């Protein structure tokens, strides 16, 4: 039966009493003329409609899967459609979206208000911190009301001067004019989704290669254009990844994927030639390994690495003589992970092994790569994450006690012997907890550029003079709407896990609102996979929660890399459950310390963090009031048993290979879809992208269908699938803000914090 009340339409089978109430709303609605009166009636009707609308019911088609004598039944296996075109599947996804829209109708005004707040903090017309490359400053510009960026450059006014941390790009009428190389807004007009995955300027600054994705499936097309005229140079390279590097001014090196979307081949392309004539430099046939590219800071060599989760070996390509092809730099040795760069007469190598689990830095002569010396030895308490080379300095990004830091080492002149490094200089940071990332810098300069933020400090770009130790803030994200960082407190707490391990938790809240008596709402975020570090970072949209009295926290659980390599090792394979129990311990600690209560605790995770959310909801649903799982990896066992699904083969070293009995039953014991039981669950929101190649939309779709069937409560269970996007949701900057507004409105609805509408 189709009912329409106050512009709200719903398809369901309501009771006779419900129909009577709806007619009553409709008859009353006709006699009110004021907007506020009609709005209140509309909300009342919406609430009633939501209460009688039946959630979508996916049909059940029995699908049995047997292994090791164990039979699993998946009644919703049919929801997986690799073509993303099955009419019945798409109809079901649209029905879920409609159901979500209807149940969230009553929060639409709140969502709009939050969106307006978030967008109001954004300086829409702005530029990024200009980066000097040779004769130009390069930067991105955003325009008021526009979703995407413009890629721009200006000539350096005084080209002969030595770079300084005090340099600024000249603007105004007397400055060199701005030149727009690429306007993404123009390109995006023809597409529902638009993303630039790479934007690489040729060494001579005359050409630009950029990689374009118009579906969200991360299958790219690479275009080469003249930087001045924007004229297309040659034909685009199709069906490639976004991993592309210049090999001189007239050639590109890029990678392609196999049928399971694994980067398996690296190619050399000469500009002006057909893609079919490109030469394959290397083909990685082992389906547990994938390829990636990098360029030395010196721009002398390209490096091609083949890596699994525990092994990585490197080839190099001499850009001045690419016809020689790839040459082995570090051999393929099981359990040895290497990455490389170059300076002068030496390659520099970061090397990790079982013995040197937090890595060491080596160097070897170009003409004798087996003759290595240790520059920076392994230290059990300090993890080397990344190195960055300059003509006179080595910059090492490290982690100690859960926090990132930068150490800078002065190098001897190129013609002098290269020996063990002396004590480095550490760059001072502002906040007690923070996030730190490397940035492109100029090899011949003494100026290091890096990105910094904290939970109360907006995204910032610093330049640091490695000779003098002077640090200069080049750009800080401007947050409009009266934001003042002094109103917020950031701190680190430590929860105790089941086995006694101390788990760091990063926390932020507004000091003039939060009471810290257990009555405050709290959103706890977690990830805990792939050695990824979720450091405490600034997010302007989060202020809409903090300014409403929320506490925001990140649990730095095992499986991530925040506390070093062993932290990761102790949260993977047959130790994966540590990730989940660490998160539960963090939640219990926050409750015990009166940061919140069970009735006010909400949780969130994305992708592998969505697996975390699904697992802890099955284990301790009583502990949480609401949960948000974005593009969540929920059907672990079925996915990891299917090598035709992208990423499966390369992930066996992360989760385990369930074709082996021990891993099969261990993974089954925590896989969220396989462990749904008849019990009460909190309010849950799940999101997906139809074109997602990392986590198939069918995983949360199946989870929702099975959970609807089995759970014993009537709490919110909503599923929102973006039909024109992939793993990273919508592509426009304002569209992404809308996602946050919707998520926050859901959380506040679950907490009964939606204000009454006037």
BAROFI-805330 format. One line per 5 residues: number of its first residue (from 1); for each residue x, y, z of C-alpha. Coordinates in pm, whole numbers, plus 32768, in hexadecimal, padded with zeros to 4 digits. Example, Ala and Ser with C-alpha at 12.3 -4.5 7.8 and 13.67 -1.06 7.14 Angstrom:
2
1) 84CE 7E3E 830C | 8557 7F96 82CA $
END
This chain:
758
1) 8000 8000 8000 | 808D 8156 7FA1 | 804C 826C 809B | 80A7 83DB 8078 | 808E 84C9 819E $
6) 811B 862B 81A4 | 81FB 85E0 8079 | 827B 849E 811D | 8244 8367 804D | 8269 8206 80CB $
11) 822A 80AA 8049 | 81CA 7FB4 8159 | 80AD 7EF3 81F3 | 8036 7FC7 8319 | 7F39 7F5D 8420 $
16) 7DD1 7FE0 841E | 7E1E 80B8 8551 | 7F50 8148 84A7 | 7E86 81A0 8372 | 7D87 824E 844F $
21) 7E9C 831D 84F3 | 7F30 8377 83A1 | 7DE0 83F2 8320 | 7DC3 84BA 845E | 7F14 855D 841E $
26) 7EB0 85A8 82B7 | 7D61 8644 8312 | 7E05 871B 841E | 7F1F 877B 832E | 7E27 8819 8238 $
31) 7DB4 891B 8335 | 7F09 89A0 839F | 7FA6 8AB3 82D2 | 80D9 8B15 839E | 8222 8A74 833D $
36) 827C 8A16 84A2 | 812A 8970 84E2 | 813D 88AB 83A2 | 82A4 8849 83EB | 8245 87BC 853E $
41) 812F 86F3 84A4 | 8215 8676 8394 | 830D 8602 849A | 81FB 8552 8558 | 8188 84A4 841E $
46) 82EC 8448 83C8 | 831E 83B0 8520 | 81E2 82E4 84FE | 823D 8272 83A1 | 8395 820A 8418 $
51) 82FC 813E 852F | 821C 8078 8444 | 8301 8059 8319 | 838A 7EFE 82F5 | 84FF 7EE4 82B0 $
56) 8567 7E45 8167 | 8567 7CCC 816F | 8666 7C24 808F | 85F3 7ADC 7FFF | 86A1 79A5 8082 $
61) 874F 78BE 7F8C | 8804 77A3 8039 | 8976 7796 7FDF | 8A4B 7692 808F | 8BC3 76A4 80B5 $
66) 8C82 757E 8148 | 8DEA 7562 81B7 | 8E99 7483 82B3 | 8D49 73DB 82F4 | 8CB3 752A 835B $
71) 8B7C 759C 829F | 8B21 770C 8294 | 89D7 7784 8203 | 89CD 78DE 8162 | 8867 7930 8104 $
76) 88CF 7A82 8077 | 89F1 7A1A 7F9C | 891F 7A7F 7E6E | 8951 7BEF 7EC9 | 8AB1 7BDF 7E3B $
81) 8AAB 7C54 7CD2 | 8C06 7C96 7C45 | 8B72 7D44 7B16 | 8AB3 7E3C 7BF2 | 8994 7E27 7AF7 $
86) 88A2 7D1E 7B7A | 874B 7DC3 7B81 | 86D4 7D06 7CB5 | 880B 7D59 7D7D | 87FE 7EC9 7D1C $
91) 868E 7ED7 7D73 | 86DA 7E4B 7ECD | 87F1 7F4A 7F05 | 8707 8065 7E9E | 8600 7FDE 7F8D $
96) 86FE 7FE9 80A8 | 875C 814D 8049 | 85ED 81B2 8044 | 85B5 8113 8197 | 86E0 81CF 8225 $
101) 8663 8316 8192 | 8509 82E2 8228 | 8584 828C 8384 | 866C 83B8 837E | 855F 84A9 8309 $
106) 8529 8529 846A | 8698 8588 8488 | 86AF 8639 8338 | 869B 8792 83D2 | 87AF 8737 84C8 $
111) 887F 86A2 83AF | 8855 87DF 82E2 | 88B8 88B3 840C | 89F0 87E3 844A | 8A49 87F1 82D9 $
116) 8A21 8969 82DF | 8B06 897C 8410 | 8C10 889F 8372 | 8C0C 8959 822A | 8C07 8AA4 82E3 $
121) 8D56 8A50 8380 | 8DF2 8A18 822C | 8EAC 8B2F 817B | 8E27 8AD5 8026 | 8F07 8BBD 7F5D $
126) 9068 8B5F 7FC1 | 91B8 8ADD 7F48 | 92A1 89CF 7FCC | 93FF 8A25 8044 | 94C2 8A69 7F00 $
131) 95E5 897D 7EC2 | 9710 89FC 7E03 | 978C 8916 7CEC | 989B 89B3 7C18 | 9814 8AF0 7B74 $
136) 96AD 8AC4 7BF1 | 95D4 8AC0 7D25 | 94CF 89AA 7D0C | 938E 89A8 7DD8 | 921D 894F 7DD7 $
141) 9103 8A4B 7DDF | 8FA0 8A18 7E57 | 8E86 8AFF 7DEB | 8D4C 8B66 7EA3 | 8C31 8A75 7E58 $
146) 8D0A 8989 7D8B | 8D36 881B 7DE9 | 8E90 87E3 7D56 | 8FE7 8886 7D46 | 90A9 8940 7C3D $
151) 9216 88E0 7C0C | 92DD 8A21 7BE2 | 943B 8AB1 7BCF | 94F1 8C00 7BC7 | 9650 8C5B 7B60 $
156) 9748 8C98 7C77 | 9796 8E0B 7C71 | 9902 8DFB 7CDE | 996F 8CB2 7C44 | 9AE1 8CDC 7C9C $
161) 9AB0 8CFB 7E13 | 9AFC 8BE5 7F0A | 99C6 8B48 7FA3 | 996A 8BB9 8101 | 985F 8B55 81FB $
166) 97EE 8CC0 81EB | 97A5 8CB7 8074 | 963F 8D02 800E | 959A 8CEF 7EBD | 955E 8E51 7E3C $
171) 93F6 8EB5 7DF4 | 934E 8FF4 7D8C | 9359 90C7 7C4F | 94D4 90CC 7C33 | 9501 8F56 7C6A $
176) 952C 8E59 7B50 | 93D3 8DED 7AD8 | 9328 8CB2 7B50 | 930A 8B9C 7A51 | 91FD 8A90 7A75 $
181) 9288 8945 79F9 | 9156 8870 7A3F | 8FFD 88C8 7AC3 | 8F59 8792 7B56 | 8E0A 8844 7B65 $
186) 8E00 8854 79EB | 8E62 86E8 79C8 | 8D69 8674 7ACF | 8C38 8710 7A27 | 8C01 85DD 7951 $
191) 8C1F 84E2 7A6D | 8B65 8484 7BAA | 8CB4 8425 7C45 | 8E04 84C7 7BFC | 8F57 8494 7C9D $
196) 90BE 84E6 7C3C | 91A2 83D8 7CC7 | 92ED 846A 7C4E | 9365 85BA 7BCD | 94D1 85A6 7B62 $
201) 9597 86C0 7AC0 | 96B0 865F 79D1 | 9816 86B1 7A3D | 9829 87D3 7944 | 96D9 885D 79C0 $
206) 9644 8854 7862 | 9553 872F 787E | 9464 869E 797F | 93ED 8537 799E | 92AF 8507 7A67 $
211) 91E3 83D0 7ABA | 9067 83E9 7AAE | 8F5C 8308 7B49 | 8DF1 834E 7AE8 | 8D43 822B 7B98 $
216) 8DE8 81F8 7CE9 | 8E69 809F 7C89 | 8FD4 811A 7C8D | 900A 80B7 7B22 | 90B4 81E7 7A8D $
221) 90FB 828E 7942 | 9241 8352 792A | 9248 848F 7858 | 937B 855A 77FC | 9344 86CA 77B5 $
226) 9419 87F7 7762 | 942F 88BD 78A7 | 9404 8A0C 77F8 | 9307 89C8 76E6 | 9256 889E 778C $
231) 9269 87F1 763A | 925A 8677 764A | 93A6 85D2 75F5 | 9376 8481 754E | 9262 838D 75A5 $
236) 91FC 8343 770C | 926E 8206 77BB | 913A 813C 7817 | 90F2 802F 7918 | 9215 808C 79F9 $
241) 9252 80DD 7B68 | 929B 823A 7BEB | 9405 81D4 7C2C | 94C9 8294 7B23 | 9623 8334 7B19 $
246) 96E3 83FE 7A19 | 9817 8352 7987 | 98B9 848F 7903 | 97F0 858D 783C | 9775 84A6 7728 $
251) 9712 8360 77CE | 962F 82DA 78E0 | 963E 81A5 79B8 | 94EF 8121 7A32 | 9446 7FE6 7AB6 $
256) 9319 7F18 7A4F | 9246 7E17 7B06 | 91E6 7CB0 7AC6 | 9087 7C1F 7ACF | 907A 7C34 7C4E $
261) 90EB 7D9F 7C3F | 9249 7D54 7CC3 | 9359 7E3D 7C3B | 9426 7D34 7B8C | 94D5 7DD9 7A63 $
266) 95AD 7F0E 7A3F | 95CF 7FB4 78E9 | 96AB 80B3 7838 | 95ED 81A0 7753 | 9691 828A 765A $
271) 95C3 83C4 761B | 952C 83C8 74C2 | 951F 824D 749F | 93F9 815F 74BC | 93B7 80BE 760B $
276) 93BC 7F6B 755E | 952E 7FA5 7510 | 9590 7FE6 767B | 969C 7F00 7705 | 9654 7E31 783A $
281) 9773 7E68 792D | 9701 7D62 7A25 | 95E3 7C6E 7A5D | 95A7 7BF6 7BC0 | 9502 7AA1 7B9F $
286) 94E6 7A4F 7D11 | 9382 7AB3 7D69 | 93E3 7B04 7ED0 | 94C1 7C21 7E54 | 9467 7D75 7DC1 $
291) 953C 7E80 7D17 | 9570 7FEC 7D6C | 9646 8108 7CE4 | 9710 821F 7D81 | 980F 831B 7D0B $
296) 994F 8374 7DBF | 9952 84D4 7E4B | 9A80 850F 7D6C | 99A7 84BC 7C3A | 9AC1 83DB 7BBF $
301) 9A1B 8289 7BF2 | 98C4 81EC 7BF9 | 9884 80CF 7CE9 | 9796 7FAF 7CA5 | 973C 7EE7 7DDA $
306) 9687 7D9D 7DEC | 95EB 7D65 7F3F | 9516 7C7D 800E | 94B0 7CC6 8172 | 95FF 7C48 81FB $
311) 96F4 7C53 80D5 | 9761 7D70 7FF3 | 987A 7D79 7EF6 | 98E9 7E92 7E10 | 9962 7ECA 7CAA $
316) 99ED 8011 7C28 | 99D5 80B8 7AD4 | 9ADD 81B1 7A63 | 9A0D 82CF 79D6 | 9B2F 833F 78F8 $
321) 9B3C 81E6 7858 | 99E7 813A 7877 | 9A3C 8047 775C | 9B10 7F86 7854 | 99CE 7F26 7905 $
326) 99A4 7ECF 7A71 | 9ACE 7E66 7B44 | 9AB1 7DAE 7C8E | 9B0B 7E87 7DB8 | 9A93 7DB0 7EDB $
331) 9A56 7C3A 7EA7 | 9911 7B85 7EE7 | 9939 7AEC 8042 | 980F 7A6C 8107 | 97C2 7B4D 822F $
336) 98B1 7C63 81C5 | 980C 7DB3 8178 | 98DA 7EC0 80C6 | 98A3 8016 802C | 99A8 80F2 7F87 $
341) 9A18 824B 7F1E | 9B52 82EA 7E8E | 9C4E 83FA 7ED2 | 9D9F 842D 7E2A | 9E60 82E7 7E09 $
346) 9D7F 821E 7EED | 9C2E 817A 7F05 | 9B8C 819C 805B | 9ABB 8073 80CF | 99BF 8052 81E6 $
351) 99BD 7EE5 824A | 98D8 7E23 8332 | 9905 7CB8 839D | 989A 7BD8 84BD | 99D3 7C3C 857A $
356) 99BE 7DAD 851C | 9843 7DBE 853C | 983E 7F3B 8563 | 9928 7F67 8437 | 9A88 7FE4 83FD $
361) 9B1D 80C6 82F2 | 9C36 804B 8213 | 9D00 80DF 80F6 | 9DB7 803C 7FD6 | 9E85 80BE 7EAE $
366) 9DD4 80D6 7D5F | 9ED5 7FF1 7CC2 | 9ED3 7EEA 7DD5 | 9D79 7ECB 7E6F | 9DD7 7D9C 7F41 $
371) 9EDB 7E66 8002 | 9DF4 7EF9 810A | 9E45 7FC0 8242 | 9D5A 800C 8363 | 9D16 8181 8383 $
376) 9C02 8175 8485 | 9BEA 8030 854C | 9AB1 7F84 85C1 | 9A25 7FFD 870E | 9919 7F26 87B6 $
381) 985A 8051 8844 | 9863 8131 870E | 97B9 80D6 85C7 | 9846 816A 8485 | 971C 81B2 83A7 $
386) 97AD 827B 8289 | 98EA 8321 820F | 990C 8455 8134 | 9A52 84B6 808D | 9AE6 860A 803E $
391) 9C34 8664 7FA7 | 9CC3 86AC 8101 | 9BCD 860B 81F3 | 9B15 84CC 8247 | 99BE 84FA 82E5 $
396) 992F 83D3 83A6 | 97C2 83BE 840E | 97B5 82E9 8549 | 96BF 827A 8654 | 9708 8260 87C6 $
401) 960F 8216 88DB | 94EF 8239 87E8 | 954B 8391 875E | 95EB 83EC 8611 | 9721 84C5 8604 $
406) 9820 854C 850C | 9996 851A 8534 | 9A89 85C9 844B | 9BED 8553 8408 | 9CFA 861E 835B $
411) 9DA7 8558 8246 | 9F15 857A 81E1 | 9F66 8613 8091 | 9F20 8527 7F71 | A092 84F1 7F26 $
416) A0DC 849B 8093 | A0B4 833E 812C | 9F57 82E9 81A6 | 9F63 825E 8308 | 9E7C 8226 842E $
421) 9DA2 8354 8477 | 9DE2 8439 859B | 9CD1 84A5 8691 | 9BAE 8540 85D8 | 9AE6 867A 861D $
426) 9979 8648 8680 | 9871 873E 8607 | 979E 87C2 8728 | 9623 879E 8719 | 9519 8877 87BC $
431) 940F 8791 884D | 942D 8668 893C | 938A 8585 8836 | 9389 85CE 86C3 | 9397 8550 855D $
436) 94C8 8576 847D | 94F9 852D 830A | 9611 855F 820F | 95EE 8646 80E6 | 969D 8675 7F9C $
441) 97D4 874C 7FCA | 98ED 87B1 7EE1 | 9A1A 86CA 7EDF | 9B21 87D8 7EB0 | 9A90 88B2 7FC3 $
446) 9AC9 88B9 813A | 9955 88FC 816F | 987F 87DE 81F1 | 9706 87FA 81C7 | 9615 872D 829B $
451) 94A4 871C 82F9 | 9430 8739 8460 | 92E7 873D 851D | 9250 86D4 8666 | 90EF 86A1 86DF $
456) 90DF 8815 872E | 91DC 889C 8631 | 9162 88BC 84C8 | 922B 8824 83AC | 9372 88E3 8391 $
461) 949A 88ED 82A4 | 95EF 893A 8337 | 973F 897A 8299 | 9872 892E 8368 | 99D1 89AB 8320 $
466) 9AA9 8879 8360 | 9BE2 894F 8386 | 9B64 8A51 847E | 9A49 8990 8526 | 9950 8AA8 84DA $
471) 97E9 8A36 84A1 | 96EB 8B11 83EC | 9575 8AD4 83CC | 9526 8AFC 8259 | 93B3 8AAE 8262 $
476) 92AA 8A52 8362 | 914C 89EE 82FD | 9069 8B12 834A | 8F39 8AA5 8412 | 8E20 8BA2 8404 $
481) 8CFC 8BC7 84F2 | 8DB3 8C37 862A | 8E90 8B07 8661 | 8F94 8B37 8772 | 9081 8A18 87C2 $
486) 90A5 8A86 892F | 8F41 8A0D 896D | 8FA7 88A4 8936 | 9076 87B0 8A01 | 9139 8690 896A $
491) 91CB 857E 8A3E | 9247 8418 8A37 | 91C8 8307 8B1B | 922F 819A 8B37 | 913D 8077 8B55 $
496) 91AA 7F1F 8BCD | 9161 7DFD 8AE2 | 9104 7C9C 8B4F | 9272 7C30 8B44 | 92F0 7D66 8BFA $
501) 935E 7E25 8AC3 | 9335 7F9E 8AE0 | 925C 802A 89C7 | 9285 819E 8976 | 9148 826B 8945 $
506) 914A 83CB 88B2 | 9034 84AC 8933 | 8FAC 8607 88E2 | 8E8B 86CA 8975 | 8E13 882A 89AE $
511) 8E7B 888A 8B0D | 8D5E 8980 8B50 | 8C4A 8887 8AFB | 8CBB 8729 8B5B | 8C72 86C3 8CC3 $
516) 8D40 8581 8CD9 | 8C42 84E6 8DC6 | 8BD3 83CA 8CE3 | 8AB5 848D 8C49 | 8B6E 8509 8B13 $
521) 8B38 8465 89BF | 8C74 83D0 8929 | 8CD4 8356 87CC | 8DED 8255 87CF | 8EA3 8212 8688 $
526) 8F7A 80E5 8636 | 902E 8038 8517 | 9142 7F45 857C | 91BB 7E9F 843B | 92D2 7EA5 8335 $
531) 93C5 7F59 8421 | 9304 8099 83D4 | 9330 81AE 84D5 | 91F4 8273 8527 | 929D 839B 85C7 $
536) 91DB 84B2 8676 | 9184 85A0 855B | 90A6 86CF 852A | 8F5A 86B7 8477 | 8E88 87F6 845D $
541) 8D3D 873B 8440 | 8D82 8692 8590 | 8D4C 87E2 8638 | 8BD6 87B3 8602 | 8BEB 8695 86FB $
546) 8CE5 8732 87EB | 8C1E 8876 87FD | 8AEB 87AA 885D | 8BA0 8711 8983 | 8C2A 85D7 88E2 $
551) 8D79 8543 893C | 8E38 84AD 8816 | 8F39 839A 884D | 9019 82B9 877C | 907A 8164 8803 $
556) 91D7 8110 877D | 919F 7F9A 8787 | 9285 7E80 8720 | 9289 7E2F 85AF | 92E1 7F99 8567 $
561) 9444 801E 856C | 942E 8130 8672 | 9515 807E 8767 | 9603 7FDF 866D | 9617 7EA8 8598 $
566) 95D2 7DB3 86B5 | 948F 7E71 86FD | 941F 7E10 85A0 | 949A 7CAA 85B7 | 93D7 7C78 86F9 $
571) 9290 7CD9 8650 | 9293 7C06 8514 | 9270 7A9B 84A4 | 922E 79BA 85D2 | 924A 7AE8 86BB $
576) 913E 7BB4 8609 | 904C 7BA2 872C | 9138 7C84 87F1 | 90BC 7D9D 8710 | 8F57 7D68 8784 $
581) 8F9D 7D2C 88F4 | 9082 7E5E 88FC | 8F62 7F31 8879 | 8E71 7EA1 8979 | 8F71 7EE2 8A8D $
586) 8F93 804A 8A13 | 8E19 8077 8A1C | 8E03 7FE5 8B7A | 8F1E 80C6 8BEF | 8E6D 81FE 8B6E $
591) 8D31 8195 8C25 | 8DEC 8148 8D65 | 8E9B 829A 8D5C | 8D49 8346 8D26 | 8D91 83CE 8BCF $
596) 8C41 8335 8B72 | 8B4D 821F 8BC4 | 8ACA 80F8 8AFB | 8995 81C5 8AAC | 8A6C 82D9 8A14 $
601) 8B82 8210 8967 | 8B85 820A 87EB | 8C8B 8160 8712 | 8D08 8184 85AE | 8DF6 80D9 84BC $
606) 8E2C 80C8 8345 | 8E99 7FAE 825E | 8F70 7EC6 8333 | 8EFA 7FA5 8450 | 8D9C 7F3A 83E9 $
611) 8E05 7DD3 842F | 8E68 7E4C 8588 | 8D0F 7EE4 85BC | 8C5C 7DAC 8540 | 8D2C 7CC9 861F $
616) 8D02 7D91 8761 | 8B8B 7DB8 8723 | 8B6C 7C3D 8722 | 8C4F 7C1A 8852 | 8BCA 7D35 892E $
621) 8A8F 7DD2 889D | 8A2C 7E41 89FD | 8B55 7F2C 8A11 | 8AEB 8020 8903 | 89C1 80FE 88B5 $
626) 8A07 8133 8742 | 8AFE 80C3 8638 | 8B68 8141 84E1 | 8C1D 8054 83F7 | 8C96 80F0 82B2 $
631) 8CDA 800D 8184 | 8D10 7EF5 8282 | 8DCA 7DAE 824A | 8CCA 7CCA 82EC | 8CC5 7B82 822B $
636) 8E2A 7B24 827E | 8E27 79AC 8250 | 8D62 799D 810B | 8E33 7AB4 8071 | 8F81 7A22 80D9 $
641) 8F20 78D0 804A | 8EE1 796A 7EF3 | 9024 79BF 7E35 | 8F5A 7A5E 7D1A | 8EFB 7B83 7DF9 $
646) 8FED 7CAB 7DE6 | 90ED 7CB5 7F01 | 90A4 7B56 7F84 | 91EC 7AAE 7F25 | 92C4 7BCD 7F9E $
651) 9205 7BD5 80E7 | 9251 7A71 8154 | 9385 7AF4 8209 | 92A9 7BEB 82C4 | 917E 7B1A 832E $
656) 91F8 79BA 82E7 | 91AD 78BC 81D7 | 9064 7812 8232 | 90B5 76F1 8149 | 9180 7680 8276 $
661) 90AD 75ED 838C | 913D 76B7 84AC | 90FE 7802 83FC | 8FA8 7797 837D | 8F17 775C 84D6 $
666) 8FC9 7885 8574 | 8F42 7974 846B | 8DEA 78D9 8483 | 8DEB 791E 85FA | 8DF4 7A99 85C2 $
671) 8D71 7AD6 8460 | 8C4B 7BC4 84A0 | 8B56 7B2B 83A6 | 8B99 79CE 8430 | 8B67 7A33 859C $
676) 8A1F 7AF1 8599 | 8943 7A5F 86A9 | 87E8 7A96 8735 | 8830 7BAC 882B | 87F8 7D20 8854 $
681) 88D7 7E01 8785 | 8903 7F7C 879E | 8899 806D 868E | 8971 802D 855A | 89B9 80EC 8419 $
686) 8A7A 8043 8300 | 8AF0 80E5 81BF | 8B76 805B 8078 | 8BD8 80C0 7F18 | 8B52 7FF5 7DF7 $
691) 8C96 8018 7D30 | 8D78 7FCB 7E58 | 8E8B 7ED7 7DF1 | 8F2B 7EC3 7F4A | 8DFB 7E54 8012 $
696) 8CD8 7DDE 7F3F | 8B8B 7E84 7F87 | 8AF8 7D27 7FB7 | 8BAD 7CF7 8103 | 8AE7 7DFF 81C6 $
701) 89B1 7DAA 80F8 | 89C0 7C40 816C | 8A0F 7CA7 82CF | 88DF 7D8B 82E0 | 87F8 7C85 8248 $
706) 8868 7B7A 833E | 8865 7C66 8468 | 86FF 7CD2 8419 | 86A0 7B64 841A | 8746 7B0A 8564 $
711) 875F 7C31 8653 | 8664 7C45 876D | 8646 7DBE 8794 | 8599 7ED3 86D3 | 86C0 7FC4 86D3 $
716) 871D 807C 8595 | 87CB 7FAD 848B | 8812 807D 8357 | 88D3 8034 8219 | 8937 8142 8122 $
721) 89DB 80DB 7FDB | 8A66 81E6 7EF3 | 8A0F 8165 7D99 | 8B06 824A 7CE6 | 8C39 8233 7DC3 $
726) 8D44 8147 7E45 | 8E0A 810A 7F82 | 8E3C 8279 7FD5 | 8CD2 82E2 7FA5 | 8C75 8413 7ED8 $
731) 8D85 84DF 7E34 | 8D1D 864B 7E64 | 8D9B 8705 7F97 | 8C3E 877F 7FF6 | 8BA8 8629 7FB2 $
736) 8C9A 8597 80AF | 8C28 8698 81AE | 8AC4 8621 8177 | 8B33 84C2 81D0 | 8BB7 853F 831F $
741) 8A78 8603 8363 | 89A4 84CF 8321 | 8A7F 83F6 8400 | 8A74 84F0 851E | 88FB 8512 84FE $
746) 88DB 8398 8516 | 89B1 838E 8651 | 88E6 84A2 86F5 | 87A2 83F6 8693 | 881D 82B7 8739 $
751) 8875 837E 8873 | 8724 8432 8875 | 87DD 857B 8847 | 8711 85FB 8721 | 8683 874B 878E $
756) 8511 878B 876A | 84C3 8851 8632 | 8429 89A9 8650 $
END
